[in-house]
């Protein structure tokens, strides 16, 4: 699959593609973006978690 040419912006739905992360394969919503990082909100059942990832470790769904 080709790399997405769309920029990752707040409100984007993304999946974690980092092979070393325990969040690999998790899908979430981007809350904020800085120069090289994005804060992604994961919601599941009775928990919510906000985690920061490098933009290179995320892919738009």
N, C-alpha and C positions, 0 to 999 in steps of 0.2 A: 504494500500500500504506500502511496506517495505521502510525503509530509504535507501537512495542511498549510496552505498559504494564508489562511485567515489569522489575524492577530488574536491573541488571548486577551480579552477585555473583561472588566467586571460584568458579571451576569452570564458569562460563558459557561456552558456545561462541559466539563473536562473529565478525562480519565488519567490516572497516574500510570506512567509507563516505565518508571524506574525499577529495574530488576532487583535492586538491593533494598527497596522500601517494603515495609510490612503493609503499606497501603496500595501496593501494586494491584491494578485492576479496579480499584475503588473509583466510583464516579461521584463528582460533587460540583458545586457552583463556586465560581471565582468571586470572592468578595472584594478584594483590592489587589492592585498590581503596582509594584515598584519597578526599578530598572531591570533587575534580573530575577525577581521572585514574585510569586503570586500566593495569596492566602486563599485556601480552598475550604469551603464549608461542607462537611459530610454530615448527613442526617440519617439516622437509622433507628427505628423503633423508639426507644426511650433515651437515646443519647444524641448529642450534637458535638461535633469536634471541628475546630478551626486549626488547620495545619498549613505551614508555609513550605512551598516547594520551589525549586529552581524552575524557570519557564521551560528549560530544555527537557525536564522530566514530566511535562504535561502534554496532553494531546486533546484537541477539541473533538468532542463527540458529535 
